[in-house]
Amino acid sequence: QVQLVESGGGLVQAGGSLRLSCATSARTFSNYEMGWYRQPPGKDREERELVASIMGRGGGTGYAESVKGRFTVNLDTAKNALYLQMNNLTPENTAIYYCRFEAPTTQVVAWGRGTQVVVSS
């Protein structure tokens, strides 16, 4: 079972930056993908939106259109950690941010408990 623990959320003014971290216990999967999802205020779990993703092998990344050029996702396999650098934040980025792990070949999916990001105007 994979465990994920997010950190780094907080309150920041518009235009500011935050760096989210996700510590993972996943070590032995050969093919996996990790991502950051957000759940805006008032939205349900089923309405979580993909923010950024990265492949465990090869490091290919993907971003939501709204964050391209402002957010950067990276994976440190030596530290078993996923990061999300968020720059030029806007109030629309306010949400709970969740880390997700998926290993398709073994059907393993895991979510962290989330970290709250609040951007004030």
Residue frames relative to the residue before (quaternion, step in Angstrom):
aa qw qx qy qz dx dy dz
Q 1.0000 0.0000 0.0000 0.0000 0.00 0.00 0.00
V 0.3161 -0.7574 0.5493 0.1572 3.54 -0.94 0.96
Q 0.1396 -0.7797 0.6057 0.0754 3.54 -0.93 0.91
L 0.1164 -0.7876 0.6048 0.0201 3.52 -1.03 0.91
V 0.0305 -0.7949 0.6060 -0.0083 3.58 -0.93 0.89
E 0.2068 -0.7987 0.5581 0.0882 3.55 -0.56 1.20
S 0.0443 0.7654 -0.6419 0.0098 3.53 -1.30 0.45
G 0.6229 0.5928 -0.3924 0.3265 3.53 -1.32 0.15
G 0.5078 0.6443 -0.4335 0.3730 3.57 1.22 -0.09
G 0.1694 0.7893 -0.5805 0.1061 3.53 -1.30 0.15
L 0.5857 -0.5431 0.4632 0.3840 3.50 -1.35 -0.32
V 0.0711 0.7929 -0.5982 0.0913 3.55 -0.82 1.02
Q 0.4848 -0.6515 0.4942 0.3102 3.55 -1.16 0.56
A 0.6393 -0.5112 0.4063 0.4059 3.53 -1.23 0.48
G 0.7463 0.3375 -0.2868 0.4968 3.53 -0.92 0.96
G 0.6057 0.5821 -0.3412 0.4219 3.54 1.26 -0.29
S 0.4009 -0.7042 0.5433 0.2197 3.53 -1.38 -0.03
L 0.0344 -0.7487 0.6604 0.0460 3.50 -1.33 0.47
R 0.1811 -0.7481 0.6237 0.1361 3.51 -1.24 0.49
L 0.1986 -0.7809 0.5860 0.0854 3.52 -0.65 1.19
S 0.1476 -0.7734 0.6117 0.0763 3.52 -1.16 0.70
C 0.0904 -0.7664 0.6339 0.0504 3.53 -1.20 0.63
A 0.1754 -0.7753 0.6012 0.0819 3.55 -0.55 1.19
T 0.0818 -0.8238 0.5610 0.0059 3.54 -0.82 1.00
S 0.4016 -0.7093 0.5274 0.2398 3.53 -1.15 0.63
A 0.4744 0.6935 -0.4307 0.3293 3.59 1.27 -0.11
R 0.0406 0.8322 -0.5498 0.0586 3.57 -0.64 1.07
T 0.7933 0.3909 -0.1543 0.4406 3.57 1.00 -0.79
F 0.5013 0.6534 -0.4390 0.3592 3.58 1.21 0.16
S 0.3455 -0.7657 0.5106 0.1835 3.54 -0.85 0.96
N 0.7861 0.1618 -0.0783 0.5913 3.57 1.11 -0.53
Y 0.2855 0.7656 -0.5324 0.2211 3.57 -0.44 1.14
E 0.2167 -0.7409 0.6211 0.1355 3.49 -1.33 0.30
M 0.1087 -0.7761 0.6174 0.0685 3.55 -1.10 0.71
G 0.0073 -0.8224 0.5684 -0.0232 3.51 -1.12 0.58
W 0.3517 -0.6746 0.6024 0.2415 3.48 -1.40 0.22
Y 0.0756 -0.7711 0.6322 0.0059 3.52 -0.94 1.01
R 0.1875 -0.7752 0.5880 0.1346 3.53 -1.20 0.46
Q 0.1738 -0.7486 0.6330 0.0935 3.50 -1.19 0.70
P 0.2779 -0.7950 0.5165 0.1550 3.59 -0.23 1.27
P 0.6741 -0.4869 0.3578 0.4249 3.59 -1.21 0.33
G 0.8148 0.2577 -0.1968 0.4806 3.54 -0.96 0.88
K 0.6184 0.5351 -0.3448 0.4608 3.58 1.26 -0.09
D 0.4605 -0.6772 0.5045 0.2736 3.54 -1.20 0.59
R 0.7149 -0.4300 0.3450 0.4300 3.51 -1.38 0.21
E 0.6661 0.5193 -0.3020 0.4420 3.58 0.99 -0.85
E 0.6882 0.4700 -0.2762 0.4788 3.59 1.24 -0.33
R 0.3112 0.7451 -0.5288 0.2616 3.56 1.14 0.40
E 0.2495 -0.7803 0.5656 0.0950 3.53 -1.04 0.90
L 0.4631 -0.6620 0.5139 0.2885 3.53 -1.02 0.80
V 0.2174 -0.7699 0.5900 0.1094 3.55 -0.91 0.96
A 0.7750 -0.1740 0.1651 0.5847 3.55 0.82 -1.04
S 0.0818 -0.7936 0.6019 0.0338 3.55 -1.14 0.65
I 0.0805 -0.7841 0.6144 0.0350 3.52 -1.27 0.46
M 0.4039 -0.7020 0.5340 0.2429 3.55 -1.04 0.83
G 0.5169 -0.6613 0.4498 0.3052 3.54 -1.01 0.83
R 0.7423 0.2565 -0.1619 0.5974 3.54 1.12 -0.70
G 0.7977 0.2712 -0.2095 0.4963 3.55 -0.73 1.00
G 0.3093 -0.8168 0.4497 0.1867 3.55 1.18 -0.51
G 0.3173 0.7528 -0.5245 0.2399 3.59 1.15 0.38
T 0.1799 -0.8128 0.5509 0.0590 3.56 -0.94 0.92
G 0.0892 -0.7647 0.6342 0.0708 3.51 -1.33 0.38
Y 0.1203 -0.8048 0.5805 0.0299 3.56 -1.08 0.74
A 0.5144 -0.5688 0.5352 0.3542 3.50 -1.29 0.46
E 0.6128 -0.5870 0.3798 0.3683 3.56 -1.04 0.76
S 0.6734 0.5451 -0.3001 0.3991 3.55 0.95 -0.89
V 0.7522 0.3792 -0.2176 0.4929 3.60 1.17 -0.41
K 0.4182 0.7176 -0.4681 0.3018 3.58 1.23 -0.11
G 0.7929 0.2664 -0.2281 0.4983 3.52 -0.90 0.98
R 0.7327 0.3701 -0.2279 0.5237 3.60 1.24 -0.28
F 0.7650 0.2925 -0.1501 0.5538 3.58 1.04 -0.76
T 0.0723 -0.7795 0.6212 0.0360 3.54 -1.16 0.70
V 0.1780 -0.7749 0.6009 0.0824 3.54 -0.87 1.02
N 0.1057 0.7864 -0.6071 0.0438 3.55 -1.04 0.73
L 0.2941 -0.7547 0.5751 0.1151 3.48 -1.25 0.68
D 0.1449 -0.7688 0.6191 0.0683 3.54 -0.84 1.04
T 0.2361 -0.8188 0.5067 0.1307 3.57 -0.07 1.28
A 0.5968 0.5674 -0.3688 0.4311 3.60 1.10 -0.53
K 0.7502 0.3477 -0.1906 0.5291 3.55 1.09 -0.73
N 0.3403 -0.7457 0.4953 0.2876 3.59 1.29 -0.11
A 0.5341 0.6207 -0.3970 0.4146 3.53 0.87 0.96
L 0.2271 -0.7365 0.6272 0.1124 3.50 -1.18 0.78
Y 0.1194 -0.8074 0.5766 0.0378 3.55 -0.99 0.84
L 0.0875 -0.7533 0.6452 0.0932 3.52 -1.29 0.39
Q 0.1565 -0.7718 0.6127 0.0666 3.54 -0.53 1.20
M 0.0679 -0.8094 0.5833 -0.0113 3.54 -0.64 1.13
N 0.0435 -0.8081 0.5867 -0.0285 3.55 -0.62 1.19
N 0.8302 0.1897 -0.1517 0.5018 3.52 -1.29 0.42
L 0.0884 0.8423 -0.5234 0.0939 3.54 0.85 1.01
T 0.1805 -0.7567 0.6213 0.0939 3.52 -1.22 0.65
P 0.6655 -0.4986 0.3533 0.4286 3.61 -1.17 0.34
E 0.6029 0.5751 -0.3543 0.4245 3.59 1.15 -0.56
N 0.6174 0.5414 -0.3434 0.4558 3.58 1.24 -0.27
T 0.4337 0.6946 -0.4645 0.3371 3.58 1.27 -0.02
A 0.3308 0.7138 -0.5467 0.2866 3.57 -0.72 1.09
I 0.4541 -0.5678 0.5683 0.3852 3.49 -1.38 -0.11
Y 0.2072 -0.7914 0.5681 0.0903 3.56 -0.78 1.03
Y 0.1360 -0.8057 0.5764 0.0152 3.51 -0.83 1.11
C 0.3301 -0.6972 0.6066 0.1925 3.49 -1.20 0.72
R 0.0669 -0.8038 0.5911 0.0078 3.57 -0.96 0.87
F 0.1357 -0.7664 0.6255 0.0542 3.53 -1.11 0.82
E 0.0554 0.7874 -0.6132 0.0309 3.56 -1.02 0.80
A 0.0753 -0.7521 0.6539 0.0333 3.53 -1.02 0.94
P 0.3053 -0.8224 0.4439 0.1826 3.60 0.08 1.27
T 0.6803 0.5159 -0.3150 0.4146 3.59 0.88 -0.83
T 0.7438 0.3332 -0.2043 0.5423 3.58 1.18 -0.46
Q 0.3945 -0.7533 0.4423 0.2852 3.59 1.34 0.07
V 0.3892 0.6930 -0.5034 0.3389 3.55 1.03 0.78
V 0.0459 0.7661 -0.6384 0.0593 3.55 -0.87 1.03
A 0.0394 0.8012 -0.5947 0.0539 3.57 -0.89 0.92
W 0.1712 -0.7605 0.6208 0.0833 3.50 -1.21 0.71
G 0.4041 -0.6582 0.5694 0.2816 3.52 -1.21 0.52
R 0.6191 -0.5633 0.4008 0.3725 3.57 -1.30 -0.02
G 0.5634 -0.6472 0.3611 0.3650 3.56 1.25 -0.07
T 0.1268 -0.7499 0.6424 0.0938 3.50 -1.34 0.42
Q 0.4121 -0.7492 0.4752 0.2075 3.55 -0.82 1.05
V 0.0708 -0.7597 0.6458 0.0264 3.53 -1.02 0.93
V 0.0120 -0.7821 0.6224 -0.0286 3.54 -0.82 1.06
V 0.0975 -0.7904 0.6044 0.0223 3.54 -0.74 1.11
S 0.2073 -0.7966 0.5600 0.0941 3.55 -0.62 1.13
S 0.4528 -0.7021 0.4869 0.2548 3.54 -1.13 0.70
